[in-house]
């Protein structure tokens, strides 16, 4: 038994039928050469037959029923691997559409608190000689960034490697080739985890302390000339989810980037989102007059040596930047420029601050999110943004699972009370992969956003070419 | 808006992650002649395309989040049929094993209270040129018996009939041929509903009133020479479910019946259960020394004219009979005889009682079940039985859905706190169909009970032949 830190138990205490607190990941794989029709079910049989499960994937809440007081972890001595590792199939014709439908349903149900808080589903019947996996893990156990890193570690850059252990087995690969991929690709990027920690730390403070920080932030943020308008995304949510996912070649994003001096890939990604959200809201006759505001978790690394001597931001400090998405602007190039300017301004707020100050400032816009889910708690600030958009770097080079090439990896996140839509993107093998997770009731026709994202990117490309 | 009767809202108030309060039904169909590979997905598209939905399937709880106070129904003006009517598929090889695995998972998740409390899943990929449907409905909306009757009404005895509406559409079939089937087959048999109502009425009484009835029952039941022993089934339960189902020809049951003078088909069914439970518990080294006690809801119809004049049991009065399953006895014929005797004794308790008395008496053994699920409530009696076994008559003749012959229909019920296993059987077209629903953690290897049921029946057959 181990007492769970309050920072983790909050995710259990705040959870309800309407607010599942798990993150997910959808991975697509090509069937390896020579794979027979029973490849996936044989893989499933192998996986449930394994006996070794790492302690992290064995622990479960000690008092699953109680919703009050300190929560402790205990070891599940009676782990039922067949419960956690599932085999599912897509109905015909097995398109990505059917895959997203199934994933939406899987992501919309609560994890069983009487067991270790994770599920892993193998999905067969995907057209184009592919199969998929959907992983689901409670936020109190692992956040999305850590889960993605663990996934990477469990895969190999070598298409000929076999006998690889699954992610929940004790020995995740640590050989040289794997370390190289990690060095190439994903630096230890803990943006979301740190942001979440900050939220939880603030939520753990008394109201007076929060007010002091809040006032400080109001002062600092006076330079932000905009406020989040009301939108259809900022409503109470229900438990059912809708998920949409698609990847776009990074080359296309890079071409657009050149249109605005100093623009980053992240700025272009935000401009894609902005254009798509604009089209989506116009179609629903629900576009606010004022521009939407997105909360963007950002790594704020500065020169580490300087940071060490001056005590300012260094290492992997994470800030939440409130970005004007300029959804009121029709011209895509102007929209990108406004987003670029807003992101720069947002980063300036954090210049010269200590790590603690960065954490505290970042937590302010997030606090209502965390606090709204605590029964009886007061909202200390009005909603300061319309949706959360996160960019979680993934591996650069193609990875394999026992010879099966992973062709895509898409993150599924947590819509919160008053935040019905979440966009999380990741990069993988030359693609920018979007995962859109929404409350099924509040975000109708979520999948249309994929078309709008494509149209938005085309529009930006035309603006650059013209 | 309509205030929900306390008898219905209790099922909503008592529900938790560990105690979902929905019932289910699994139906198997043969694909009609000439059905192409897209038959099921085309059927799904048709079903979600329909617009008419009966009021019963439109209403949802008004305050889905609150767990206190009176609950009201409201009409869902924004019904999302694509949410309720789902298309799923079995992984290869698509055996009944894979079907039961999927059904177990579907039955183990909570219904979304922000929507009308039902789901209907079409399942393709079942071997042997078949498909399946799984229906799930909250007990506050419809009980298992009513749901089965509604299903029957939505099907046809005519294999050539087409353009039939789904169960949730306003016009369930009421033509002559259908009425005939109903008259042949299932009389309005409301055993379970009435039993549930009784439980709910008793649960609504004050403790003093309950004590009076309780004492009365203790006196009446003094003739019951046994008490329920502790067993592995009488433990706190978790939310995940395991479901197993299989049918046996009624002819085999009928042959065995002749072995014991006066035995009913129901007695033989109970003897099958008893033998199977005995084998199952011996295998787990968990057979109690004393015999298991089952609670059996029974119709107690007597002569209606006499009942009317004497004010005693008439019509469809329902009693809960506590039956000695004789699991301590090795000889199958002796076991059947003991069960027969116990059922007769149980019915005697109810002789000459008024309908109200029957209801009150029946509710006593059920009360701990209902009360155990109410937070903070006291258990007024210890568990008086080990498991609930229900027999719900179904249609005698084969039924069709737009030309697809229904080959099987299996009920899924609700395990309660302290009642980890439920057995519900139904009859259909010459078969006795068993549905076994258990808590996944407390009832390990539930599917082995199917083998044990077959062995138990064979054993009875041999005893008869010998």
Boltz contact constraints between the chains, C-beta under 6 A:
constraints:
  - contact:
      token1: [A, 41]
      token2: [B, 91]
      max_distance: 6.0
  - contact:
      token1: [A, 41]
      token2: [B, 92]
      max_distance: 6.0
  - contact:
      token1: [A, 87]
      token2: [B, 91]
      max_distance: 6.0
  - contact:
      token1: [A, 89]
      token2: [B, 89]
      max_distance: 6.0
  - contact:
      token1: [A, 89]
      token2: [B, 90]
      max_distance: 6.0
  - contact:
      token1: [A, 89]
      token2: [B, 91]
      max_distance: 6.0
  - contact:
      token1: [A, 90]
      token2: [B, 89]
      max_distance: 6.0
  - contact:
      token1: [A, 91]
      token2: [B, 41]
      max_distance: 6.0
  - contact:
      token1: [A, 91]
      token2: [B, 87]
      max_distance: 6.0
  - contact:
      token1: [A, 91]
      token2: [B, 89]
      max_distance: 6.0
  - contact:
      token1: [A, 91]
      token2: [B, 124]
      max_distance: 6.0
  - contact:
      token1: [A, 92]
      token2: [B, 41]
      max_distance: 6.0
  - contact:
      token1: [A, 109]
      token2: [B, 109]
      max_distance: 6.0
  - contact:
      token1: [A, 112]
      token2: [B, 239]
      max_distance: 6.0
  - contact:
      token1: [A, 112]
      token2: [B, 240]
      max_distance: 6.0
  - contact:
      token1: [A, 114]
      token2: [B, 238]
      max_distance: 6.0
  - contact:
      token1: [A, 124]
      token2: [B, 91]
      max_distance: 6.0
  - contact:
      token1: [A, 238]
      token2: [B, 114]
      max_distance: 6.0
  - contact:
      token1: [A, 239]
      token2: [B, 112]
      max_distance: 6.0
  - contact:
      token1: [A, 240]
      token2: [B, 112]
      max_distance: 6.0
